[in-house]
Amino acid sequence: MNKVRKNVREAALELLETVEKNQSYSNLMLNSYIEKYGFAGPDAGLLTEIAYGTLQRKQTLDFFLAPFLRKKIETWVRILLRLSLYQMVYLDKIPDRAIIFEAVEIAKKRGHQGISGMVNGVLRAMQRKGLPSFKEIEDPIERLSVATSHPRWLVERWLEEYGYKTTKEMCEANLAPPVQTARVNVNKASVEEVVDRLGREGFKIEPSPVIPEAVRSLKGNLARSVCFKEGLITIQDESSMAVAYALDIQKGQHILDCCAAPGGKTTHIAEKLGGTGKVTALDLHPHKIKLIRENAERLGLSQIEAVVMDSREAGQHFEKESFDRILVDAPCSGLGVVRRKPDIKYVKNIKDMKTLQHVQLSILEEMAGLLKPDGIMVFSTCTVDRAENEGTIETFLKQHPGFEPYPLHVPEAMENYVDGYRTQIFPQDFGGDGFFIASVRKKEME
């Protein structure tokens, strides 16, 4: 079947329109657009850069555009101006004249002559007069919100929780492109062997300074490598890899991962068990369970059992106190992964967080009865929100006197980030996702 021809900027406009109209996640849409229009190599890279960059800096771009727009414009025209301006300001390899020409051509195709004239006029005026300065914004909170393109309510929330310095560093870190990292399946190969093999495949690789079994890719998508196909690596963020360490795994244990998809932590647990014990992985959605099984098969991990199940009903299916370790990688707002999913910062709100905390507590409640005495339960999220993190685990401990904080195990390079039984990792700490991990132990009956 022939692909419909569409150039990169037209595809970027269509993708961003879909994201805005349907509140779809750009990371899910991007691959389907690359496939739909048959983009590869530099074109796929440019589409990713334009779509993600325009989304990441949406508020900033709207601030730059505001003085040059005299009347209300259609959504698609605003998006076209945003993505064109993004290229003019933040990409240095494409000449402005080419960007403006392309924008005018798209406007002619999509609209009437008046619209193409307006697009041309606005972009040329901005080129001629220059951009408004953030210094014009007197309120420091508003200035930080606009300059880093984070909604004001979110900046205010983080300021209250962490202070100005941490908030500013986090907002700025969220604009940086994430480095792809992968976990080496040490049951199949050593880190040195994988670094060498990936290097020979044409990737630019360095060992992780944070996680002993991880590597960072400075050039190339590791999911397309032979090493990935052969089950020598798993794509996973370094912060996420710390979770398996927190479980303090011993050989032969039965471990429950109750919100497991897509299986990064499940497979890491199984690798740490080294061919012994068993991992039971739960998820609500059959297609996600299929993904876990496929990952387990690719990595050669036979001790993973993946089951379609609502973890809040797990007590009806498993014997009481039957697991040595339980991981609750709970549903959360995802505000630690804004770099990978820039749309999150625009679609989440405070009400979402309250609802999510209720879900988190109900899962922990259900898991409490399934853990053996002296067993360890780890609670983790990929958010930086205090209510969802400290708020949830502190509430659980208050409501369950049979549990106590347990010293958090992490790789040596991460020990400075640990506060007793928990850690809050920020995107600016070592370039990983924002992540929270806490460890509690079920007391033995006296």
Secondary structure as a PSIPRED ss2 file (coil, helix, strand):
# PSIPRED VFORMAT (PSIPRED V4.0)

   1 M C   1.000  0.000  0.000
   2 N C   1.000  0.000  0.000
   3 K C   1.000  0.000  0.000
   4 V C   1.000  0.000  0.000
   5 R C   1.000  0.000  0.000
   6 K C   1.000  0.000  0.000
   7 N C   1.000  0.000  0.000
   8 V H   0.000  1.000  0.000
   9 R H   0.000  1.000  0.000
  10 E H   0.000  1.000  0.000
  11 A H   0.000  1.000  0.000
  12 A H   0.000  1.000  0.000
  13 L H   0.000  1.000  0.000
  14 E H   0.000  1.000  0.000
  15 L H   0.000  1.000  0.000
  16 L H   0.000  1.000  0.000
  17 E H   0.000  1.000  0.000
  18 T H   0.000  1.000  0.000
  19 V H   0.000  1.000  0.000
  20 E H   0.000  1.000  0.000
  21 K H   0.000  1.000  0.000
  22 N H   0.000  1.000  0.000
  23 Q C   1.000  0.000  0.000
  24 S C   1.000  0.000  0.000
  25 Y C   1.000  0.000  0.000
  26 S H   0.000  1.000  0.000
  27 N H   0.000  1.000  0.000
  28 L H   0.000  1.000  0.000
  29 M H   0.000  1.000  0.000
  30 L H   0.000  1.000  0.000
  31 N H   0.000  1.000  0.000
  32 S H   0.000  1.000  0.000
  33 Y H   0.000  1.000  0.000
  34 I H   0.000  1.000  0.000
  35 E H   0.000  1.000  0.000
  36 K H   0.000  1.000  0.000
  37 Y C   1.000  0.000  0.000
  38 G C   1.000  0.000  0.000
  39 F C   1.000  0.000  0.000
  40 A C   1.000  0.000  0.000
  41 G H   0.000  1.000  0.000
  42 P H   0.000  1.000  0.000
  43 D H   0.000  1.000  0.000
  44 A H   0.000  1.000  0.000
  45 G H   0.000  1.000  0.000
  46 L H   0.000  1.000  0.000
  47 L H   0.000  1.000  0.000
  48 T H   0.000  1.000  0.000
  49 E H   0.000  1.000  0.000
  50 I H   0.000  1.000  0.000
  51 A H   0.000  1.000  0.000
  52 Y H   0.000  1.000  0.000
  53 G H   0.000  1.000  0.000
  54 T H   0.000  1.000  0.000
  55 L H   0.000  1.000  0.000
  56 Q H   0.000  1.000  0.000
  57 R C   1.000  0.000  0.000
  58 K H   0.000  1.000  0.000
  59 Q H   0.000  1.000  0.000
  60 T H   0.000  1.000  0.000
  61 L H   0.000  1.000  0.000
  62 D H   0.000  1.000  0.000
  63 F H   0.000  1.000  0.000
  64 F H   0.000  1.000  0.000
  65 L H   0.000  1.000  0.000
  66 A H   0.000  1.000  0.000
  67 P H   0.000  1.000  0.000
  68 F H   0.000  1.000  0.000
  69 L C   1.000  0.000  0.000
  70 R C   1.000  0.000  0.000
  71 K C   1.000  0.000  0.000
  72 K C   1.000  0.000  0.000
  73 I C   1.000  0.000  0.000
  74 E C   1.000  0.000  0.000
  75 T H   0.000  1.000  0.000
  76 W H   0.000  1.000  0.000
  77 V H   0.000  1.000  0.000
  78 R H   0.000  1.000  0.000
  79 I H   0.000  1.000  0.000
  80 L H   0.000  1.000  0.000
  81 L H   0.000  1.000  0.000
  82 R H   0.000  1.000  0.000
  83 L H   0.000  1.000  0.000
  84 S H   0.000  1.000  0.000
  85 L H   0.000  1.000  0.000
  86 Y H   0.000  1.000  0.000
  87 Q H   0.000  1.000  0.000
  88 M H   0.000  1.000  0.000
  89 V H   0.000  1.000  0.000
  90 Y H   0.000  1.000  0.000
  91 L C   1.000  0.000  0.000
  92 D C   1.000  0.000  0.000
  93 K C   1.000  0.000  0.000
  94 I C   1.000  0.000  0.000
  95 P C   1.000  0.000  0.000
  96 D H   0.000  1.000  0.000
  97 R H   0.000  1.000  0.000
  98 A H   0.000  1.000  0.000
  99 I H   0.000  1.000  0.000
 100 I H   0.000  1.000  0.000
 101 F H   0.000  1.000  0.000
 102 E H   0.000  1.000  0.000
 103 A H   0.000  1.000  0.000
 104 V H   0.000  1.000  0.000
 105 E H   0.000  1.000  0.000
 106 I H   0.000  1.000  0.000
 107 A H   0.000  1.000  0.000
 108 K H   0.000  1.000  0.000
 109 K H   0.000  1.000  0.000
 110 R H   0.000  1.000  0.000
 111 G C   1.000  0.000  0.000
 112 H C   1.000  0.000  0.000
 113 Q H   0.000  1.000  0.000
 114 G H   0.000  1.000  0.000
 115 I H   0.000  1.000  0.000
 116 S H   0.000  1.000  0.000
 117 G H   0.000  1.000  0.000
 118 M H   0.000  1.000  0.000
 119 V H   0.000  1.000  0.000
 120 N H   0.000  1.000  0.000
 121 G H   0.000  1.000  0.000
 122 V H   0.000  1.000  0.000
 123 L H   0.000  1.000  0.000
 124 R H   0.000  1.000  0.000
 125 A H   0.000  1.000  0.000
 126 M H   0.000  1.000  0.000
 127 Q H   0.000  1.000  0.000
 128 R H   0.000  1.000  0.000
 129 K H   0.000  1.000  0.000
 130 G C   1.000  0.000  0.000
 131 L C   1.000  0.000  0.000
 132 P C   1.000  0.000  0.000
 133 S C   1.000  0.000  0.000
 134 F H   0.000  1.000  0.000
 135 K H   0.000  1.000  0.000
 136 E H   0.000  1.000  0.000
 137 I C   1.000  0.000  0.000
 138 E C   1.000  0.000  0.000
 139 D C   1.000  0.000  0.000
 140 P H   0.000  1.000  0.000
 141 I H   0.000  1.000  0.000
 142 E H   0.000  1.000  0.000
 143 R H   0.000  1.000  0.000
 144 L H   0.000  1.000  0.000
 145 S H   0.000  1.000  0.000
 146 V H   0.000  1.000  0.000
 147 A H   0.000  1.000  0.000
 148 T H   0.000  1.000  0.000
 149 S C   1.000  0.000  0.000
 150 H C   1.000  0.000  0.000
 151 P C   1.000  0.000  0.000
 152 R H   0.000  1.000  0.000
 153 W H   0.000  1.000  0.000
 154 L H   0.000  1.000  0.000
 155 V H   0.000  1.000  0.000
 156 E H   0.000  1.000  0.000
 157 R H   0.000  1.000  0.000
 158 W H   0.000  1.000  0.000
 159 L H   0.000  1.000  0.000
 160 E H   0.000  1.000  0.000
 161 E H   0.000  1.000  0.000
 162 Y H   0.000  1.000  0.000
 163 G H   0.000  1.000  0.000
 164 Y H   0.000  1.000  0.000
 165 K H   0.000  1.000  0.000
 166 T H   0.000  1.000  0.000
 167 T H   0.000  1.000  0.000
 168 K H   0.000  1.000  0.000
 169 E H   0.000  1.000  0.000
 170 M H   0.000  1.000  0.000
 171 C H   0.000  1.000  0.000
 172 E H   0.000  1.000  0.000
 173 A H   0.000  1.000  0.000
 174 N C   1.000  0.000  0.000
 175 L C   1.000  0.000  0.000
 176 A C   1.000  0.000  0.000
 177 P C   1.000  0.000  0.000
 178 P C   1.000  0.000  0.000
 179 V C   1.000  0.000  0.000
 180 Q E   0.000  0.000  1.000
 181 T E   0.000  0.000  1.000
 182 A E   0.000  0.000  1.000
 183 R E   0.000  0.000  1.000
 184 V E   0.000  0.000  1.000
 185 N C   1.000  0.000  0.000
 186 V C   1.000  0.000  0.000
 187 N C   1.000  0.000  0.000
 188 K C   1.000  0.000  0.000
 189 A C   1.000  0.000  0.000
 190 S C   1.000  0.000  0.000
 191 V H   0.000  1.000  0.000
 192 E H   0.000  1.000  0.000
 193 E H   0.000  1.000  0.000
 194 V H   0.000  1.000  0.000
 195 V H   0.000  1.000  0.000
 196 D H   0.000  1.000  0.000
 197 R H   0.000  1.000  0.000
 198 L H   0.000  1.000  0.000
 199 G H   0.000  1.000  0.000
 200 R H   0.000  1.000  0.000
 201 E C   1.000  0.000  0.000
 202 G C   1.000  0.000  0.000
 203 F C   1.000  0.000  0.000
 204 K E   0.000  0.000  1.000
 205 I E   0.000  0.000  1.000
 206 E E   0.000  0.000  1.000
 207 P E   0.000  0.000  1.000
 208 S C   1.000  0.000  0.000
 209 P C   1.000  0.000  0.000
 210 V C   1.000  0.000  0.000
 211 I C   1.000  0.000  0.000
 212 P C   1.000  0.000  0.000
 213 E C   1.000  0.000  0.000
 214 A E   0.000  0.000  1.000
 215 V E   0.000  0.000  1.000
 216 R E   0.000  0.000  1.000
 217 S E   0.000  0.000  1.000
 218 L E   0.000  0.000  1.000
 219 K E   0.000  0.000  1.000
 220 G C   1.000  0.000  0.000
 221 N C   1.000  0.000  0.000
 222 L H   0.000  1.000  0.000
 223 A H   0.000  1.000  0.000
 224 R H   0.000  1.000  0.000
 225 S C   1.000  0.000  0.000
 226 V H   0.000  1.000  0.000
 227 C H   0.000  1.000  0.000
 228 F H   0.000  1.000  0.000
 229 K H   0.000  1.000  0.000
 230 E C   1.000  0.000  0.000
 231 G C   1.000  0.000  0.000
 232 L C   1.000  0.000  0.000
 233 I E   0.000  0.000  1.000
 234 T E   0.000  0.000  1.000
 235 I E   0.000  0.000  1.000
 236 Q C   1.000  0.000  0.000
 237 D C   1.000  0.000  0.000
 238 E H   0.000  1.000  0.000
 239 S H   0.000  1.000  0.000
 240 S H   0.000  1.000  0.000
 241 M H   0.000  1.000  0.000
 242 A H   0.000  1.000  0.000
 243 V H   0.000  1.000  0.000
 244 A H   0.000  1.000  0.000
 245 Y H   0.000  1.000  0.000
 246 A H   0.000  1.000  0.000
 247 L C   1.000  0.000  0.000
 248 D C   1.000  0.000  0.000
 249 I C   1.000  0.000  0.000
 250 Q C   1.000  0.000  0.000
 251 K C   1.000  0.000  0.000
 252 G C   1.000  0.000  0.000
 253 Q C   1.000  0.000  0.000
 254 H E   0.000  0.000  1.000
 255 I E   0.000  0.000  1.000
 256 L E   0.000  0.000  1.000
 257 D E   0.000  0.000  1.000
 258 C C   1.000  0.000  0.000
 259 C C   1.000  0.000  0.000
 260 A C   1.000  0.000  0.000
 261 A C   1.000  0.000  0.000
 262 P C   1.000  0.000  0.000
 263 G C   1.000  0.000  0.000
 264 G H   0.000  1.000  0.000
 265 K H   0.000  1.000  0.000
 266 T H   0.000  1.000  0.000
 267 T H   0.000  1.000  0.000
 268 H H   0.000  1.000  0.000
 269 I H   0.000  1.000  0.000
 270 A H   0.000  1.000  0.000
 271 E H   0.000  1.000  0.000
 272 K H   0.000  1.000  0.000
 273 L H   0.000  1.000  0.000
 274 G C   1.000  0.000  0.000
 275 G C   1.000  0.000  0.000
 276 T C   1.000  0.000  0.000
 277 G C   1.000  0.000  0.000
 278 K E   0.000  0.000  1.000
 279 V E   0.000  0.000  1.000
 280 T E   0.000  0.000  1.000
 281 A E   0.000  0.000  1.000
 282 L E   0.000  0.000  1.000
 283 D E   0.000  0.000  1.000
 284 L C   1.000  0.000  0.000
 285 H C   1.000  0.000  0.000
 286 P H   0.000  1.000  0.000
 287 H H   0.000  1.000  0.000
 288 K H   0.000  1.000  0.000
 289 I H   0.000  1.000  0.000
 290 K H   0.000  1.000  0.000
 291 L H   0.000  1.000  0.000
 292 I H   0.000  1.000  0.000
 293 R H   0.000  1.000  0.000
 294 E H   0.000  1.000  0.000
 295 N H   0.000  1.000  0.000
 296 A H   0.000  1.000  0.000
 297 E H   0.000  1.000  0.000
 298 R H   0.000  1.000  0.000
 299 L H   0.000  1.000  0.000
 300 G C   1.000  0.000  0.000
 301 L C   1.000  0.000  0.000
 302 S C   1.000  0.000  0.000
 303 Q C   1.000  0.000  0.000
 304 I E   0.000  0.000  1.000
 305 E E   0.000  0.000  1.000
 306 A E   0.000  0.000  1.000
 307 V E   0.000  0.000  1.000
 308 V E   0.000  0.000  1.000
 309 M C   1.000  0.000  0.000
 310 D C   1.000  0.000  0.000
 311 S H   0.000  1.000  0.000
 312 R H   0.000  1.000  0.000
 313 E H   0.000  1.000  0.000
 314 A H   0.000  1.000  0.000
 315 G H   0.000  1.000  0.000
 316 Q H   0.000  1.000  0.000
 317 H C   1.000  0.000  0.000
 318 F C   1.000  0.000  0.000
 319 E C   1.000  0.000  0.000
 320 K C   1.000  0.000  0.000
 321 E C   1.000  0.000  0.000
 322 S C   1.000  0.000  0.000
 323 F E   0.000  0.000  1.000
 324 D E   0.000  0.000  1.000
 325 R E   0.000  0.000  1.000
 326 I E   0.000  0.000  1.000
 327 L E   0.000  0.000  1.000
 328 V E   0.000  0.000  1.000
 329 D E   0.000  0.000  1.000
 330 A C   1.000  0.000  0.000
 331 P C   1.000  0.000  0.000
 332 C C   1.000  0.000  0.000
 333 S C   1.000  0.000  0.000
 334 G C   1.000  0.000  0.000
 335 L C   1.000  0.000  0.000
 336 G C   1.000  0.000  0.000
 337 V C   1.000  0.000  0.000
 338 V C   1.000  0.000  0.000
 339 R C   1.000  0.000  0.000
 340 R C   1.000  0.000  0.000
 341 K C   1.000  0.000  0.000
 342 P C   1.000  0.000  0.000
 343 D C   1.000  0.000  0.000
 344 I H   0.000  1.000  0.000
 345 K H   0.000  1.000  0.000
 346 Y H   0.000  1.000  0.000
 347 V H   0.000  1.000  0.000
 348 K C   1.000  0.000  0.000
 349 N C   1.000  0.000  0.000
 350 I H   0.000  1.000  0.000
 351 K H   0.000  1.000  0.000
 352 D H   0.000  1.000  0.000
 353 M H   0.000  1.000  0.000
 354 K H   0.000  1.000  0.000
 355 T H   0.000  1.000  0.000
 356 L H   0.000  1.000  0.000
 357 Q H   0.000  1.000  0.000
 358 H H   0.000  1.000  0.000
 359 V H   0.000  1.000  0.000
 360 Q H   0.000  1.000  0.000
 361 L H   0.000  1.000  0.000
 362 S H   0.000  1.000  0.000
 363 I H   0.000  1.000  0.000
 364 L H   0.000  1.000  0.000
 365 E H   0.000  1.000  0.000
 366 E H   0.000  1.000  0.000
 367 M H   0.000  1.000  0.000
 368 A H   0.000  1.000  0.000
 369 G C   1.000  0.000  0.000
 370 L C   1.000  0.000  0.000
 371 L E   0.000  0.000  1.000
 372 K E   0.000  0.000  1.000
 373 P E   0.000  0.000  1.000
 374 D E   0.000  0.000  1.000
 375 G E   0.000  0.000  1.000
 376 I E   0.000  0.000  1.000
 377 M E   0.000  0.000  1.000
 378 V E   0.000  0.000  1.000
 379 F E   0.000  0.000  1.000
 380 S E   0.000  0.000  1.000
 381 T E   0.000  0.000  1.000
 382 C C   1.000  0.000  0.000
 383 T C   1.000  0.000  0.000
 384 V C   1.000  0.000  0.000
 385 D C   1.000  0.000  0.000
 386 R C   1.000  0.000  0.000
 387 A H   0.000  1.000  0.000
 388 E H   0.000  1.000  0.000
 389 N H   0.000  1.000  0.000
 390 E H   0.000  1.000  0.000
 391 G H   0.000  1.000  0.000
 392 T H   0.000  1.000  0.000
 393 I H   0.000  1.000  0.000
 394 E H   0.000  1.000  0.000
 395 T H   0.000  1.000  0.000
 396 F H   0.000  1.000  0.000
 397 L H   0.000  1.000  0.000
 398 K H   0.000  1.000  0.000
 399 Q H   0.000  1.000  0.000
 400 H C   1.000  0.000  0.000
 401 P C   1.000  0.000  0.000
 402 G C   1.000  0.000  0.000
 403 F E   0.000  0.000  1.000
 404 E E   0.000  0.000  1.000
 405 P E   0.000  0.000  1.000
 406 Y C   1.000  0.000  0.000
 407 P C   1.000  0.000  0.000
 408 L C   1.000  0.000  0.000
 409 H C   1.000  0.000  0.000
 410 V C   1.000  0.000  0.000
 411 P C   1.000  0.000  0.000
 412 E H   0.000  1.000  0.000
 413 A H   0.000  1.000  0.000
 414 M H   0.000  1.000  0.000
 415 E H   0.000  1.000  0.000
 416 N H   0.000  1.000  0.000
 417 Y H   0.000  1.000  0.000
 418 V E   0.000  0.000  1.000
 419 D E   0.000  0.000  1.000
 420 G C   1.000  0.000  0.000
 421 Y C   1.000  0.000  0.000
 422 R E   0.000  0.000  1.000
 423 T E   0.000  0.000  1.000
 424 Q E   0.000  0.000  1.000
 425 I E   0.000  0.000  1.000
 426 F C   1.000  0.000  0.000
 427 P H   0.000  1.000  0.000
 428 Q H   0.000  1.000  0.000
 429 D H   0.000  1.000  0.000
 430 F H   0.000  1.000  0.000
 431 G C   1.000  0.000  0.000
 432 G C   1.000  0.000  0.000
 433 D C   1.000  0.000  0.000
 434 G C   1.000  0.000  0.000
 435 F E   0.000  0.000  1.000
 436 F E   0.000  0.000  1.000
 437 I E   0.000  0.000  1.000
 438 A E   0.000  0.000  1.000
 439 S E   0.000  0.000  1.000
 440 V E   0.000  0.000  1.000
 441 R E   0.000  0.000  1.000
 442 K E   0.000  0.000  1.000
 443 K C   1.000  0.000  0.000
 444 E C   1.000  0.000  0.000
 445 M C   1.000  0.000  0.000
 446 E C   1.000  0.000  0.000
